[in-house]
Each structure stands twice: as C-alpha cells, then as structure tokens.
Amino acid sequence: MGHAGMAAAAVRYLRAEGRPVEPLPRPELRCVREDERAPVDAGEFRRVLGSFASGVTVVTAPAADADGAGADGAPAGFACQSFSSLSLDPPLVVFMVGRTSTTWPRIARAGVFCVNVLGAGQQALCRAFAASGTDKFAGVDHYPAPVSGAPRLAGALAWIDCTIHAVHTGGDHLIVVGRVNALGTDGGGDEPPPLLFHRGRFLSG
C-alpha cells in the first residue's frame, strides 16, 4: 500500500471511530519576496532549461467591446511556448504569461482565448506575434473560433477554443487555466510537423 492508500485508510479509520478529521492547511500562494535571493543564476537557468524542446503556439483573444480592453478594437495575441494540456475531465489546458505582458490584460478582460498550435514553416508568424508595439494581425489570415470568436490563425496545425477558468500566480509569471469549449485540427493527416523551439532557435519536428 502506497502513501496515498495508507492515508486514505487512516482517514476511514478515524471517521469510523467518530474522531474529527481536520484538513491540512493549503500552502500559501505567493510571489517571491524582494528579500529572497534567487537560488540559481538567471542566465544559467535559461541555458539549462533551454535543453527542453517546446512546441510553439499563438494565444489570441477577440477584439474588445466598447468597454473592453484595447481602444483600437483590434484582437489580441502573443507567441507562447509555455502551453500544455492539464486535465481531461473537465477538459482544461494551461499557459503561462509574464506578469508584465501588455497583451495579457486584454485577454483577461475578454475572458476567452484561442490557442493556435504552429507548424513547421511558421517561424515568421511566431516572430510577428512575439514583437511588441506592432499590428500583429497585419496580413495574417484568421477566422473566428466557434465559441469565443477569438482568431483562429490560418495554417495552424490545431486550435483550442477556451474560456478562462482560473488564474494563479507563479513568480514573475501568471498561470492561466482555460476550459476547452471546442477544438480541432486543420488537415487530413498530411499536415506538416510541429514548430519546435530548442536552445534559442526554431526546429522542425
């Protein structure tokens, strides 16, 4: 019997004896305080973690309403490597975004987003959405996702249409959990390999 099984058996015993079972306190969620020194050098952290190859996505949100984010009424989007599936039941995905991102507040106020999984050959598209202070959607073909209306980028390998489910702090980033409302792939099995990022450069899978 593992630790989880032993703990469950202990809880059942205590309940059978009529003894109260107090839940353990949850760990405090917080950012790193200014007086806490980083345990590793930031450059070394990036170098070592760069050994892990990641896929590349573009996270988009629909144009703002009159009282929403973005006075220009344009859709929002940014390139994102920190994306993953999280849960099957309910269907959840997660992405991480820097707390200083200027695009994130627009996505947050929209309350919805679409994750576009990029394929090999879409390096230029990724670079366009990684830039700041530009019209990221200039010359980019896109279509509204079926539930959120967030841009589905033409040529992307897959799209995941989501509602923001929860947001947690994670140091200098935010952890955004999305509930999947719709999803799909573009292509009938002959789609190109995914676009990968490894040690500071793009790779084709």
PyMOL CGO cylinders between C-alpha atoms (Angstrom):
from pymol import cmd
from pymol.cgo import CYLINDER

trace = [
    CYLINDER, 0.00, 0.00, 0.00, 1.45, 3.36, -1.01, 0.3, 1, 1, 1, 1, 1, 1,
    CYLINDER, 1.45, 3.36, -1.01, 1.39, 6.59, 0.98, 0.3, 1, 1, 1, 1, 1, 1,
    CYLINDER, 1.39, 6.59, 0.98, -1.90, 7.69, -0.60, 0.3, 1, 1, 1, 1, 1, 1,
    CYLINDER, -1.90, 7.69, -0.60, -3.55, 4.35, 0.25, 0.3, 1, 1, 1, 1, 1, 1,
    CYLINDER, -3.55, 4.35, 0.25, -2.26, 4.46, 3.83, 0.3, 1, 1, 1, 1, 1, 1,
    CYLINDER, -2.26, 4.46, 3.83, -3.57, 8.00, 4.27, 0.3, 1, 1, 1, 1, 1, 1,
    CYLINDER, -3.57, 8.00, 4.27, -6.99, 7.04, 2.91, 0.3, 1, 1, 1, 1, 1, 1,
    CYLINDER, -6.99, 7.04, 2.91, -7.15, 4.03, 5.23, 0.3, 1, 1, 1, 1, 1, 1,
    CYLINDER, -7.15, 4.03, 5.23, -6.25, 6.22, 8.22, 0.3, 1, 1, 1, 1, 1, 1,
    CYLINDER, -6.25, 6.22, 8.22, -8.99, 8.71, 7.35, 0.3, 1, 1, 1, 1, 1, 1,
    CYLINDER, -8.99, 8.71, 7.35, -11.56, 5.90, 7.07, 0.3, 1, 1, 1, 1, 1, 1,
    CYLINDER, -11.56, 5.90, 7.07, -10.47, 4.52, 10.47, 0.3, 1, 1, 1, 1, 1, 1,
    CYLINDER, -10.47, 4.52, 10.47, -10.72, 7.87, 12.22, 0.3, 1, 1, 1, 1, 1, 1,
    CYLINDER, -10.72, 7.87, 12.22, -14.15, 8.53, 10.74, 0.3, 1, 1, 1, 1, 1, 1,
    CYLINDER, -14.15, 8.53, 10.74, -15.34, 5.08, 11.83, 0.3, 1, 1, 1, 1, 1, 1,
    CYLINDER, -15.34, 5.08, 11.83, -14.16, 5.89, 15.37, 0.3, 1, 1, 1, 1, 1, 1,
    CYLINDER, -14.16, 5.89, 15.37, -16.09, 9.13, 15.30, 0.3, 1, 1, 1, 1, 1, 1,
    CYLINDER, -16.09, 9.13, 15.30, -12.97, 11.24, 15.53, 0.3, 1, 1, 1, 1, 1, 1,
    CYLINDER, -12.97, 11.24, 15.53, -12.84, 14.56, 13.67, 0.3, 1, 1, 1, 1, 1, 1,
    CYLINDER, -12.84, 14.56, 13.67, -10.61, 14.70, 10.61, 0.3, 1, 1, 1, 1, 1, 1,
    CYLINDER, -10.61, 14.70, 10.61, -9.13, 18.14, 10.09, 0.3, 1, 1, 1, 1, 1, 1,
    CYLINDER, -9.13, 18.14, 10.09, -7.90, 19.01, 6.59, 0.3, 1, 1, 1, 1, 1, 1,
    CYLINDER, -7.90, 19.01, 6.59, -4.30, 20.03, 6.25, 0.3, 1, 1, 1, 1, 1, 1,
    CYLINDER, -4.30, 20.03, 6.25, -3.77, 23.75, 5.59, 0.3, 1, 1, 1, 1, 1, 1,
    CYLINDER, -3.77, 23.75, 5.59, -3.22, 24.65, 1.98, 0.3, 1, 1, 1, 1, 1, 1,
    CYLINDER, -3.22, 24.65, 1.98, 0.19, 26.08, 1.10, 0.3, 1, 1, 1, 1, 1, 1,
    CYLINDER, 0.19, 26.08, 1.10, 0.22, 29.84, 0.69, 0.3, 1, 1, 1, 1, 1, 1,
    CYLINDER, 0.22, 29.84, 0.69, 0.29, 31.05, -2.91, 0.3, 1, 1, 1, 1, 1, 1,
    CYLINDER, 0.29, 31.05, -2.91, 2.59, 34.00, -3.25, 0.3, 1, 1, 1, 1, 1, 1,
    CYLINDER, 2.59, 34.00, -3.25, 5.28, 35.58, -5.38, 0.3, 1, 1, 1, 1, 1, 1,
    CYLINDER, 5.28, 35.58, -5.38, 8.94, 35.60, -4.41, 0.3, 1, 1, 1, 1, 1, 1,
    CYLINDER, 8.94, 35.60, -4.41, 9.63, 38.41, -1.98, 0.3, 1, 1, 1, 1, 1, 1,
    CYLINDER, 9.63, 38.41, -1.98, 12.21, 41.03, -2.79, 0.3, 1, 1, 1, 1, 1, 1,
    CYLINDER, 12.21, 41.03, -2.79, 14.37, 39.90, 0.12, 0.3, 1, 1, 1, 1, 1, 1,
    CYLINDER, 14.37, 39.90, 0.12, 14.52, 36.33, -1.17, 0.3, 1, 1, 1, 1, 1, 1,
    CYLINDER, 14.52, 36.33, -1.17, 17.57, 35.75, -3.33, 0.3, 1, 1, 1, 1, 1, 1,
    CYLINDER, 17.57, 35.75, -3.33, 17.30, 33.57, -6.41, 0.3, 1, 1, 1, 1, 1, 1,
    CYLINDER, 17.30, 33.57, -6.41, 18.95, 30.17, -5.75, 0.3, 1, 1, 1, 1, 1, 1,
    CYLINDER, 18.95, 30.17, -5.75, 20.41, 30.00, -9.26, 0.3, 1, 1, 1, 1, 1, 1,
    CYLINDER, 20.41, 30.00, -9.26, 21.77, 32.44, -11.80, 0.3, 1, 1, 1, 1, 1, 1,
    CYLINDER, 21.77, 32.44, -11.80, 19.11, 33.58, -14.28, 0.3, 1, 1, 1, 1, 1, 1,
    CYLINDER, 19.11, 33.58, -14.28, 21.37, 33.02, -17.28, 0.3, 1, 1, 1, 1, 1, 1,
    CYLINDER, 21.37, 33.02, -17.28, 22.24, 29.50, -16.13, 0.3, 1, 1, 1, 1, 1, 1,
    CYLINDER, 22.24, 29.50, -16.13, 18.56, 28.81, -15.53, 0.3, 1, 1, 1, 1, 1, 1,
    CYLINDER, 18.56, 28.81, -15.53, 17.72, 29.78, -19.11, 0.3, 1, 1, 1, 1, 1, 1,
    CYLINDER, 17.72, 29.78, -19.11, 20.64, 27.79, -20.52, 0.3, 1, 1, 1, 1, 1, 1,
    CYLINDER, 20.64, 27.79, -20.52, 19.78, 24.56, -18.74, 0.3, 1, 1, 1, 1, 1, 1,
    CYLINDER, 19.78, 24.56, -18.74, 16.01, 24.80, -19.25, 0.3, 1, 1, 1, 1, 1, 1,
    CYLINDER, 16.01, 24.80, -19.25, 16.69, 25.50, -22.93, 0.3, 1, 1, 1, 1, 1, 1,
    CYLINDER, 16.69, 25.50, -22.93, 17.58, 21.83, -23.21, 0.3, 1, 1, 1, 1, 1, 1,
    CYLINDER, 17.58, 21.83, -23.21, 13.87, 21.08, -23.08, 0.3, 1, 1, 1, 1, 1, 1,
    CYLINDER, 13.87, 21.08, -23.08, 12.32, 21.44, -26.54, 0.3, 1, 1, 1, 1, 1, 1,
    CYLINDER, 12.32, 21.44, -26.54, 8.86, 23.00, -26.54, 0.3, 1, 1, 1, 1, 1, 1,
    CYLINDER, 8.86, 23.00, -26.54, 6.12, 23.46, -29.05, 0.3, 1, 1, 1, 1, 1, 1,
    CYLINDER, 6.12, 23.46, -29.05, 5.15, 26.94, -30.18, 0.3, 1, 1, 1, 1, 1, 1,
    CYLINDER, 5.15, 26.94, -30.18, 1.67, 28.45, -30.00, 0.3, 1, 1, 1, 1, 1, 1,
    CYLINDER, 1.67, 28.45, -30.00, -0.02, 31.79, -30.52, 0.3, 1, 1, 1, 1, 1, 1,
    CYLINDER, -0.02, 31.79, -30.52, -2.66, 32.67, -27.93, 0.3, 1, 1, 1, 1, 1, 1,
    CYLINDER, -2.66, 32.67, -27.93, -5.33, 35.05, -29.26, 0.3, 1, 1, 1, 1, 1, 1,
    CYLINDER, -5.33, 35.05, -29.26, -8.38, 36.86, -27.93, 0.3, 1, 1, 1, 1, 1, 1,
    CYLINDER, -8.38, 36.86, -27.93, -11.23, 38.58, -29.79, 0.3, 1, 1, 1, 1, 1, 1,
    CYLINDER, -11.23, 38.58, -29.79, -11.42, 42.32, -30.38, 0.3, 1, 1, 1, 1, 1, 1,
    CYLINDER, -11.42, 42.32, -30.38, -12.56, 44.32, -27.40, 0.3, 1, 1, 1, 1, 1, 1,
    CYLINDER, -12.56, 44.32, -27.40, -16.08, 45.60, -26.96, 0.3, 1, 1, 1, 1, 1, 1,
    CYLINDER, -16.08, 45.60, -26.96, -16.73, 49.26, -26.41, 0.3, 1, 1, 1, 1, 1, 1,
    CYLINDER, -16.73, 49.26, -26.41, -15.99, 48.96, -22.68, 0.3, 1, 1, 1, 1, 1, 1,
    CYLINDER, -15.99, 48.96, -22.68, -13.31, 46.28, -23.02, 0.3, 1, 1, 1, 1, 1, 1,
    CYLINDER, -13.31, 46.28, -23.02, -9.56, 46.26, -23.41, 0.3, 1, 1, 1, 1, 1, 1,
    CYLINDER, -9.56, 46.26, -23.41, -7.83, 47.81, -26.34, 0.3, 1, 1, 1, 1, 1, 1,
    CYLINDER, -7.83, 47.81, -26.34, -9.17, 51.13, -27.51, 0.3, 1, 1, 1, 1, 1, 1,
    CYLINDER, -9.17, 51.13, -27.51, -8.36, 50.25, -31.10, 0.3, 1, 1, 1, 1, 1, 1,
    CYLINDER, -8.36, 50.25, -31.10, -10.87, 47.41, -31.08, 0.3, 1, 1, 1, 1, 1, 1,
    CYLINDER, -10.87, 47.41, -31.08, -8.27, 45.03, -32.52, 0.3, 1, 1, 1, 1, 1, 1,
    CYLINDER, -8.27, 45.03, -32.52, -7.85, 41.40, -31.48, 0.3, 1, 1, 1, 1, 1, 1,
    CYLINDER, -7.85, 41.40, -31.48, -5.02, 40.50, -29.12, 0.3, 1, 1, 1, 1, 1, 1,
    CYLINDER, -5.02, 40.50, -29.12, -2.37, 37.81, -29.43, 0.3, 1, 1, 1, 1, 1, 1,
    CYLINDER, -2.37, 37.81, -29.43, 1.09, 36.75, -28.33, 0.3, 1, 1, 1, 1, 1, 1,
    CYLINDER, 1.09, 36.75, -28.33, 3.54, 33.93, -29.04, 0.3, 1, 1, 1, 1, 1, 1,
    CYLINDER, 3.54, 33.93, -29.04, 3.64, 31.38, -26.25, 0.3, 1, 1, 1, 1, 1, 1,
    CYLINDER, 3.64, 31.38, -26.25, 5.89, 28.37, -25.63, 0.3, 1, 1, 1, 1, 1, 1,
    CYLINDER, 5.89, 28.37, -25.63, 4.63, 27.64, -22.12, 0.3, 1, 1, 1, 1, 1, 1,
    CYLINDER, 4.63, 27.64, -22.12, 1.47, 25.75, -23.04, 0.3, 1, 1, 1, 1, 1, 1,
    CYLINDER, 1.47, 25.75, -23.04, 0.25, 22.30, -22.01, 0.3, 1, 1, 1, 1, 1, 1,
    CYLINDER, 0.25, 22.30, -22.01, -2.81, 20.15, -21.60, 0.3, 1, 1, 1, 1, 1, 1,
    CYLINDER, -2.81, 20.15, -21.60, -3.85, 19.93, -17.94, 0.3, 1, 1, 1, 1, 1, 1,
    CYLINDER, -3.85, 19.93, -17.94, -6.99, 17.84, -17.41, 0.3, 1, 1, 1, 1, 1, 1,
    CYLINDER, -6.99, 17.84, -17.41, -9.23, 15.51, -19.40, 0.3, 1, 1, 1, 1, 1, 1,
    CYLINDER, -9.23, 15.51, -19.40, -12.29, 15.69, -17.14, 0.3, 1, 1, 1, 1, 1, 1,
    CYLINDER, -12.29, 15.69, -17.14, -13.05, 18.54, -17.19, 0.3, 1, 1, 1, 1, 1, 1,
    CYLINDER, -13.05, 18.54, -17.19, -11.07, 19.42, -20.32, 0.3, 1, 1, 1, 1, 1, 1,
    CYLINDER, -11.07, 19.42, -20.32, -8.51, 22.01, -19.23, 0.3, 1, 1, 1, 1, 1, 1,
    CYLINDER, -8.51, 22.01, -19.23, -5.37, 23.49, -20.73, 0.3, 1, 1, 1, 1, 1, 1,
    CYLINDER, -5.37, 23.49, -20.73, -2.82, 25.86, -19.24, 0.3, 1, 1, 1, 1, 1, 1,
    CYLINDER, -2.82, 25.86, -19.24, -0.43, 28.53, -20.46, 0.3, 1, 1, 1, 1, 1, 1,
    CYLINDER, -0.43, 28.53, -20.46, 1.99, 30.85, -18.69, 0.3, 1, 1, 1, 1, 1, 1,
    CYLINDER, 1.99, 30.85, -18.69, 2.37, 34.54, -19.40, 0.3, 1, 1, 1, 1, 1, 1,
    CYLINDER, 2.37, 34.54, -19.40, 4.72, 37.16, -17.96, 0.3, 1, 1, 1, 1, 1, 1,
    CYLINDER, 4.72, 37.16, -17.96, 3.17, 39.45, -15.37, 0.3, 1, 1, 1, 1, 1, 1,
    CYLINDER, 3.17, 39.45, -15.37, 4.49, 42.46, -17.32, 0.3, 1, 1, 1, 1, 1, 1,
    CYLINDER, 4.49, 42.46, -17.32, 2.86, 41.39, -20.59, 0.3, 1, 1, 1, 1, 1, 1,
    CYLINDER, 2.86, 41.39, -20.59, 0.87, 44.20, -22.22, 0.3, 1, 1, 1, 1, 1, 1,
    CYLINDER, 0.87, 44.20, -22.22, -1.25, 41.70, -24.16, 0.3, 1, 1, 1, 1, 1, 1,
    CYLINDER, -1.25, 41.70, -24.16, -2.39, 39.65, -21.16, 0.3, 1, 1, 1, 1, 1, 1,
    CYLINDER, -2.39, 39.65, -21.16, -4.72, 42.34, -19.70, 0.3, 1, 1, 1, 1, 1, 1,
    CYLINDER, -4.72, 42.34, -19.70, -6.63, 42.41, -22.99, 0.3, 1, 1, 1, 1, 1, 1,
    CYLINDER, -6.63, 42.41, -22.99, -7.02, 38.63, -22.96, 0.3, 1, 1, 1, 1, 1, 1,
    CYLINDER, -7.02, 38.63, -22.96, -8.01, 38.69, -19.29, 0.3, 1, 1, 1, 1, 1, 1,
    CYLINDER, -8.01, 38.69, -19.29, -10.75, 41.24, -19.87, 0.3, 1, 1, 1, 1, 1, 1,
    CYLINDER, -10.75, 41.24, -19.87, -12.03, 39.28, -22.86, 0.3, 1, 1, 1, 1, 1, 1,
    CYLINDER, -12.03, 39.28, -22.86, -12.35, 36.23, -20.61, 0.3, 1, 1, 1, 1, 1, 1,
    CYLINDER, -12.35, 36.23, -20.61, -11.74, 33.87, -23.53, 0.3, 1, 1, 1, 1, 1, 1,
    CYLINDER, -11.74, 33.87, -23.53, -8.86, 32.82, -25.76, 0.3, 1, 1, 1, 1, 1, 1,
    CYLINDER, -8.86, 32.82, -25.76, -7.84, 30.51, -28.57, 0.3, 1, 1, 1, 1, 1, 1,
    CYLINDER, -7.84, 30.51, -28.57, -4.57, 28.58, -28.65, 0.3, 1, 1, 1, 1, 1, 1,
    CYLINDER, -4.57, 28.58, -28.65, -3.14, 28.16, -32.14, 0.3, 1, 1, 1, 1, 1, 1,
    CYLINDER, -3.14, 28.16, -32.14, -0.53, 25.39, -32.45, 0.3, 1, 1, 1, 1, 1, 1,
    CYLINDER, -0.53, 25.39, -32.45, 2.05, 26.39, -35.07, 0.3, 1, 1, 1, 1, 1, 1,
    CYLINDER, 2.05, 26.39, -35.07, 3.58, 24.06, -37.63, 0.3, 1, 1, 1, 1, 1, 1,
    CYLINDER, 3.58, 24.06, -37.63, 6.97, 23.91, -39.27, 0.3, 1, 1, 1, 1, 1, 1,
    CYLINDER, 6.97, 23.91, -39.27, 7.44, 26.82, -41.63, 0.3, 1, 1, 1, 1, 1, 1,
    CYLINDER, 7.44, 26.82, -41.63, 5.53, 29.29, -39.44, 0.3, 1, 1, 1, 1, 1, 1,
    CYLINDER, 5.53, 29.29, -39.44, 8.58, 30.83, -37.82, 0.3, 1, 1, 1, 1, 1, 1,
    CYLINDER, 8.58, 30.83, -37.82, 7.79, 34.25, -39.29, 0.3, 1, 1, 1, 1, 1, 1,
    CYLINDER, 7.79, 34.25, -39.29, 4.27, 34.09, -37.83, 0.3, 1, 1, 1, 1, 1, 1,
    CYLINDER, 4.27, 34.09, -37.83, 5.71, 33.32, -34.41, 0.3, 1, 1, 1, 1, 1, 1,
    CYLINDER, 5.71, 33.32, -34.41, 8.16, 36.22, -34.63, 0.3, 1, 1, 1, 1, 1, 1,
    CYLINDER, 8.16, 36.22, -34.63, 5.36, 38.60, -35.63, 0.3, 1, 1, 1, 1, 1, 1,
    CYLINDER, 5.36, 38.60, -35.63, 3.35, 37.70, -32.53, 0.3, 1, 1, 1, 1, 1, 1,
    CYLINDER, 3.35, 37.70, -32.53, 6.43, 37.85, -30.31, 0.3, 1, 1, 1, 1, 1, 1,
    CYLINDER, 6.43, 37.85, -30.31, 7.01, 41.50, -31.25, 0.3, 1, 1, 1, 1, 1, 1,
    CYLINDER, 7.01, 41.50, -31.25, 5.51, 44.41, -29.30, 0.3, 1, 1, 1, 1, 1, 1,
    CYLINDER, 5.51, 44.41, -29.30, 4.17, 47.72, -30.48, 0.3, 1, 1, 1, 1, 1, 1,
    CYLINDER, 4.17, 47.72, -30.48, 3.16, 46.41, -33.90, 0.3, 1, 1, 1, 1, 1, 1,
    CYLINDER, 3.16, 46.41, -33.90, -0.03, 45.34, -35.65, 0.3, 1, 1, 1, 1, 1, 1,
    CYLINDER, -0.03, 45.34, -35.65, 0.46, 41.61, -35.13, 0.3, 1, 1, 1, 1, 1, 1,
    CYLINDER, 0.46, 41.61, -35.13, -2.51, 40.66, -37.32, 0.3, 1, 1, 1, 1, 1, 1,
    CYLINDER, -2.51, 40.66, -37.32, -1.43, 42.69, -40.36, 0.3, 1, 1, 1, 1, 1, 1,
    CYLINDER, -1.43, 42.69, -40.36, -1.55, 40.39, -43.38, 0.3, 1, 1, 1, 1, 1, 1,
    CYLINDER, -1.55, 40.39, -43.38, -2.45, 37.35, -41.24, 0.3, 1, 1, 1, 1, 1, 1,
    CYLINDER, -2.45, 37.35, -41.24, -5.45, 35.33, -42.38, 0.3, 1, 1, 1, 1, 1, 1,
    CYLINDER, -5.45, 35.33, -42.38, -7.66, 34.27, -39.50, 0.3, 1, 1, 1, 1, 1, 1,
    CYLINDER, -7.66, 34.27, -39.50, -11.17, 33.14, -38.74, 0.3, 1, 1, 1, 1, 1, 1,
    CYLINDER, -11.17, 33.14, -38.74, -13.31, 33.37, -35.58, 0.3, 1, 1, 1, 1, 1, 1,
    CYLINDER, -13.31, 33.37, -35.58, -13.19, 30.38, -33.26, 0.3, 1, 1, 1, 1, 1, 1,
    CYLINDER, -13.19, 30.38, -33.26, -16.69, 28.89, -32.94, 0.3, 1, 1, 1, 1, 1, 1,
    CYLINDER, -16.69, 28.89, -32.94, -17.38, 29.71, -29.28, 0.3, 1, 1, 1, 1, 1, 1,
    CYLINDER, -17.38, 29.71, -29.28, -15.16, 32.62, -28.25, 0.3, 1, 1, 1, 1, 1, 1,
    CYLINDER, -15.16, 32.62, -28.25, -14.74, 34.35, -31.59, 0.3, 1, 1, 1, 1, 1, 1,
    CYLINDER, -14.74, 34.35, -31.59, -11.01, 34.62, -30.89, 0.3, 1, 1, 1, 1, 1, 1,
    CYLINDER, -11.01, 34.62, -30.89, -8.85, 34.47, -34.03, 0.3, 1, 1, 1, 1, 1, 1,
    CYLINDER, -8.85, 34.47, -34.03, -8.05, 31.04, -35.45, 0.3, 1, 1, 1, 1, 1, 1,
    CYLINDER, -8.05, 31.04, -35.45, -4.89, 31.55, -37.49, 0.3, 1, 1, 1, 1, 1, 1,
    CYLINDER, -4.89, 31.55, -37.49, -4.91, 30.08, -40.99, 0.3, 1, 1, 1, 1, 1, 1,
    CYLINDER, -4.91, 30.08, -40.99, -2.43, 27.28, -41.44, 0.3, 1, 1, 1, 1, 1, 1,
    CYLINDER, -2.43, 27.28, -41.44, -2.09, 26.45, -37.75, 0.3, 1, 1, 1, 1, 1, 1,
    CYLINDER, -2.09, 26.45, -37.75, -1.88, 22.72, -37.00, 0.3, 1, 1, 1, 1, 1, 1,
    CYLINDER, -1.88, 22.72, -37.00, -4.56, 22.85, -34.31, 0.3, 1, 1, 1, 1, 1, 1,
    CYLINDER, -4.56, 22.85, -34.31, -6.75, 25.27, -32.41, 0.3, 1, 1, 1, 1, 1, 1,
    CYLINDER, -6.75, 25.27, -32.41, -8.22, 25.11, -28.89, 0.3, 1, 1, 1, 1, 1, 1,
    CYLINDER, -8.22, 25.11, -28.89, -11.08, 27.47, -28.07, 0.3, 1, 1, 1, 1, 1, 1,
    CYLINDER, -11.08, 27.47, -28.07, -11.27, 28.26, -24.34, 0.3, 1, 1, 1, 1, 1, 1,
    CYLINDER, -11.27, 28.26, -24.34, -12.85, 30.22, -21.53, 0.3, 1, 1, 1, 1, 1, 1,
    CYLINDER, -12.85, 30.22, -21.53, -10.58, 31.44, -18.74, 0.3, 1, 1, 1, 1, 1, 1,
    CYLINDER, -10.58, 31.44, -18.74, -11.17, 29.02, -15.86, 0.3, 1, 1, 1, 1, 1, 1,
    CYLINDER, -11.17, 29.02, -15.86, -8.64, 30.22, -13.26, 0.3, 1, 1, 1, 1, 1, 1,
    CYLINDER, -8.64, 30.22, -13.26, -5.51, 32.35, -12.93, 0.3, 1, 1, 1, 1, 1, 1,
    CYLINDER, -5.51, 32.35, -12.93, -2.74, 31.61, -10.40, 0.3, 1, 1, 1, 1, 1, 1,
    CYLINDER, -2.74, 31.61, -10.40, 0.48, 33.41, -9.52, 0.3, 1, 1, 1, 1, 1, 1,
    CYLINDER, 0.48, 33.41, -9.52, 3.78, 31.76, -10.38, 0.3, 1, 1, 1, 1, 1, 1,
    CYLINDER, 3.78, 31.76, -10.38, 6.70, 34.03, -9.55, 0.3, 1, 1, 1, 1, 1, 1,
    CYLINDER, 6.70, 34.03, -9.55, 7.18, 36.53, -12.37, 0.3, 1, 1, 1, 1, 1, 1,
    CYLINDER, 7.18, 36.53, -12.37, 4.53, 34.74, -14.46, 0.3, 1, 1, 1, 1, 1, 1,
    CYLINDER, 4.53, 34.74, -14.46, 0.82, 34.01, -14.27, 0.3, 1, 1, 1, 1, 1, 1,
    CYLINDER, 0.82, 34.01, -14.27, -0.56, 30.51, -14.72, 0.3, 1, 1, 1, 1, 1, 1,
    CYLINDER, -0.56, 30.51, -14.72, -3.72, 30.71, -16.81, 0.3, 1, 1, 1, 1, 1, 1,
    CYLINDER, -3.72, 30.71, -16.81, -6.07, 27.73, -16.84, 0.3, 1, 1, 1, 1, 1, 1,
    CYLINDER, -6.07, 27.73, -16.84, -8.57, 27.53, -19.67, 0.3, 1, 1, 1, 1, 1, 1,
    CYLINDER, -8.57, 27.53, -19.67, -11.66, 25.35, -20.00, 0.3, 1, 1, 1, 1, 1, 1,
    CYLINDER, -11.66, 25.35, -20.00, -11.88, 23.92, -23.50, 0.3, 1, 1, 1, 1, 1, 1,
    CYLINDER, -11.88, 23.92, -23.50, -15.14, 24.63, -25.32, 0.3, 1, 1, 1, 1, 1, 1,
    CYLINDER, -15.14, 24.63, -25.32, -14.16, 23.50, -28.82, 0.3, 1, 1, 1, 1, 1, 1,
    CYLINDER, -14.16, 23.50, -28.82, -11.06, 22.32, -30.63, 0.3, 1, 1, 1, 1, 1, 1,
    CYLINDER, -11.06, 22.32, -30.63, -9.90, 20.87, -33.90, 0.3, 1, 1, 1, 1, 1, 1,
    CYLINDER, -9.90, 20.87, -33.90, -7.10, 20.33, -36.36, 0.3, 1, 1, 1, 1, 1, 1,
    CYLINDER, -7.10, 20.33, -36.36, -6.56, 21.67, -39.86, 0.3, 1, 1, 1, 1, 1, 1,
    CYLINDER, -6.56, 21.67, -39.86, -5.57, 18.96, -42.25, 0.3, 1, 1, 1, 1, 1, 1,
    CYLINDER, -5.57, 18.96, -42.25, -6.45, 15.38, -43.06, 0.3, 1, 1, 1, 1, 1, 1,
    CYLINDER, -6.45, 15.38, -43.06, -3.42, 13.61, -41.67, 0.3, 1, 1, 1, 1, 1, 1,
    CYLINDER, -3.42, 13.61, -41.67, -0.87, 15.08, -44.07, 0.3, 1, 1, 1, 1, 1, 1,
    CYLINDER, -0.87, 15.08, -44.07, -0.17, 18.20, -42.03, 0.3, 1, 1, 1, 1, 1, 1,
    CYLINDER, -0.17, 18.20, -42.03, 3.45, 19.33, -41.52, 0.3, 1, 1, 1, 1, 1, 1,
    CYLINDER, 3.45, 19.33, -41.52, 5.35, 18.56, -38.30, 0.3, 1, 1, 1, 1, 1, 1,
    CYLINDER, 5.35, 18.56, -38.30, 5.04, 21.00, -35.40, 0.3, 1, 1, 1, 1, 1, 1,
    CYLINDER, 5.04, 21.00, -35.40, 7.24, 24.04, -34.94, 0.3, 1, 1, 1, 1, 1, 1,
    CYLINDER, 7.24, 24.04, -34.94, 9.65, 23.41, -32.07, 0.3, 1, 1, 1, 1, 1, 1,
    CYLINDER, 9.65, 23.41, -32.07, 11.90, 25.73, -30.08, 0.3, 1, 1, 1, 1, 1, 1,
    CYLINDER, 11.90, 25.73, -30.08, 15.17, 24.43, -28.60, 0.3, 1, 1, 1, 1, 1, 1,
    CYLINDER, 15.17, 24.43, -28.60, 18.21, 26.25, -27.22, 0.3, 1, 1, 1, 1, 1, 1,
    CYLINDER, 18.21, 26.25, -27.22, 17.12, 29.60, -28.55, 0.3, 1, 1, 1, 1, 1, 1,
    CYLINDER, 17.12, 29.60, -28.55, 16.28, 28.57, -32.11, 0.3, 1, 1, 1, 1, 1, 1,
    CYLINDER, 16.28, 28.57, -32.11, 13.48, 27.02, -34.12, 0.3, 1, 1, 1, 1, 1, 1,
    CYLINDER, 13.48, 27.02, -34.12, 13.45, 23.37, -35.13, 0.3, 1, 1, 1, 1, 1, 1,
    CYLINDER, 13.45, 23.37, -35.13, 11.10, 21.34, -37.33, 0.3, 1, 1, 1, 1, 1, 1,
    CYLINDER, 11.10, 21.34, -37.33, 9.74, 18.24, -35.61, 0.3, 1, 1, 1, 1, 1, 1,
]
cmd.load_cgo(trace, "trace")
